[in-house]
């Protein structure tokens, strides 16, 4: 896993231009089965990928914390919301609440486990978002995640094989 993590930024950069073209083509002619295909690819990838062996997302990026996340986590940590925000969060350039530090304050780097796993932010629970409905709406995020998450990189590469760039939509005969 460590070797792949070291190679990932270069691999993702090499594929970035192709991925942008690929997803632009999919947006123009989105296959009806795209979400089902993505969910299948996601499931297959995570049958062989152990996030605890990686933890790169927790080490390098911050999730967005919603108000519900903040309330839930504050309560779990027995902190007042204001104290939780002051201690752990800041507003980013897009006005989202994110962690002040990386790696994540709640990451145990010895085994990549999360101290607040049961109450973690929704963005963490859904990461890397490759199995969500209306996947076509988050292709830019997915390309960004190929630089961080080896599973996302593998899923995108598998998608390009599953639904080739030059796929044709069959016309119905009348």
N, C-alpha and C positions, 0 to 999 in steps of 0.2 A: 504493500500500500504506500509506503514512504516513497519508493521510487516513482510510482505513478503520480503522487502529489507533487513531486519535484518537476516532473515532465508536463503536468497538466496545463500550466499557463502557456507554455509554448504550443502544445497540441491545440488548445482552445483558440489561440491567436491564429494558428494556421488554418483552422476551420471557420473562423469568424465570418469572413467575406462570403464563403460558400453558404454558411448557415443563414446569413441575412437574405441572400438571394432565394434560398430554399423556402424560408418562412414567408417571404414576400409573395412567392408563387403560391404557397398554400393559402395565404390570406385572399388572394384573387379568386382561387377556386378551392375552397375548403371542402375536403371530402366529408361526406356525412358520417363516416365511421372514425373520424380523427380522434374524438375523445375516447372511444372504446379502444382504439389502437394504442393510444398513449397509456391508458390504464393498464392494458395488457403488458406493454413494454416496461412500465414502472414496476408492476408486480414481478415480472421475470427478473429484472435487474436487482430488486431488493431481496430476492430469494438468495442471491449470491453476494450481495454487498452488505457488509456490517458497518453501520455508521460509527460504532464505537471504536472500530479500527482506524477511523479517519478523524472525525471531529473538526475537519477544516472549516466548516461553516461557523462553528462556535469560536474558532480560534481567529478568524479573519474578518467577520462581518457582524453586524447587529441586526436583529429583527426589529420590525416596527412594533411598538407597544401601544395597543389600543387602550381606551379608558377601562374597558372590561378587564383586560390583562393586568393593568396597573392595580385596579381594585382587588382582583383575585390574588395576585402575588403579594401585595402589601398585607392583606389579611393573613395569608399563609406565613409570612415572615414576621407577623405581629408588629408591623410598622404602620404608622400613620401614612396616608397616601403622600402627603407633602414631604415627609421624611424619606420615603422610598424614592420619590422623584429626585429630591436633592442629592441623595447618596449615589444613585445609580444611573439616572437618565439625563438627557439633554435634548434640545430640539435641533434637528439637522437643517440643512439648507432648504429642504422641501417642507419644513414645518412639522415633521413627524417626530414623535418621541422615540429615541434610540438610546442604546447604552453609551455611556461616556467612554468606556474602555474596551479594548480588544486585547486578548481574548475575553470572552464573556465572563462577567463576574461570578456567574453561577456554574461555570465549568470546572470540574475536577480534572486537571490535566494529566493526572497519573493514570486515569483509565477512561477519559473522555465521557464520563457520566455527568449528569446535570443534577445540581442540588435541588432544583425546583421542577423536576421533570413532570410531576403530576399536575402542576399548575402553570407550566411553561406558556409563553405567549402563543397565540394562535398561529402566528407566522412561523414559529419553530415547529409546531405540531404538523403543519402542512408542508414544510420544506421537504424537497425542493420544488413542490408545486407541479410536478410532472404528471400527476394523476387527477388533476382537478377538471371540473367541467368547464366548457368554453375555453379550452386550452389555447385556442388560436389568439385569444386576447392577451396572452402573456408571453408571447414569443420573444420579445426583447429581454424580458426578465430571464427567460430560459437561456438565452445566449449568454447573458451575464453570469448565470449560475454555472455554465460549462467551465468557467475559469476557476470556480471554487469547489464544485462537487464532482468527483469522478463519476458518480452514478448518473448525473445529469448529462455529462459528456457522452457516456456510453448509450444512454437512452436516445439522445439526439442522433447519434451515429446509426443506431438501430432503426430509428424512424426513417431516416433517409434511405435505408435499404427496403424497409417495409412499404413505404409509399414513395417510390422514386420521384425525383425532381420532375421528370417529364411525364408524370402520370396523365392518363386521359380519362375524362369523364365520359362514360358511355351515354350516348344520346338515345332517348326513348323513341321507338318507332311508333308512328301513329297509324 
